[in-house]
Amino acid sequence: MQQVVNIVKGEVALSANHSKGSMYSSIREFQILKAFDVKCHPPSTPKIIQVNWSCPPLTWVKCNTNGASRGFPGASACGGIFRDHGGSFLGGFSESLGISNAFQAEVKGVICAIEFAAVKGWTNFWLECDSSLTIQAF
C-alpha cells in the first residue's frame, strides 16, 4: 500500500511542479501541497496604483459610481456617492441587482446616478466611473 501512495505522490508532485498555477493563501492548502511534495507557487502581489479624488468645481455635484458581480454572471450590485465642491456628502445609493455581470452592474450604477441627480435637480453634474466600456456606452 505504501508503494501505491508513493507512486501517487510522485505523479502528483511531478505534474504539479510543471504547473504555472498559484496556490490560495491558506494554511490548509499549504499543508495539502506539502503532503504531496508539491513546490508552492504563491500568488503574485497585486500592483498598487495611487488614485486621487478631486472635488468638482463650485456649483457642481460629482458622483462616483461602481458596479460589481461575483461571477459572470453572478450576484451583483451597484452604488454611487455624491459630493459637492467642498467634498461634503450630498447623498448616495446602493442597489442589489440579483444575477447579472459586472458590465450590467456598472451601467445600472450610471443610470441610477443620472436618475438620482435628475430628481435632486442637479444640472451641473460630473459623473466618474472606473469602467471605460461603460462610459463609451453612453
Buried (B, 14 or more C-beta within 10 A) or exposed (E): EEEEEEEEBEEBBEEBEEEEEEBEEEEEEBEEBEEEEBEEBEEEEEEEEEEEEEBBEEEBBBBBBBBBBEEEBBBBBBBBBBBBBEEEEBBBBEBEBEEBBBBBBBBBBBEBBBEBBEEEEBEEBBBBBEBEEBEEEE
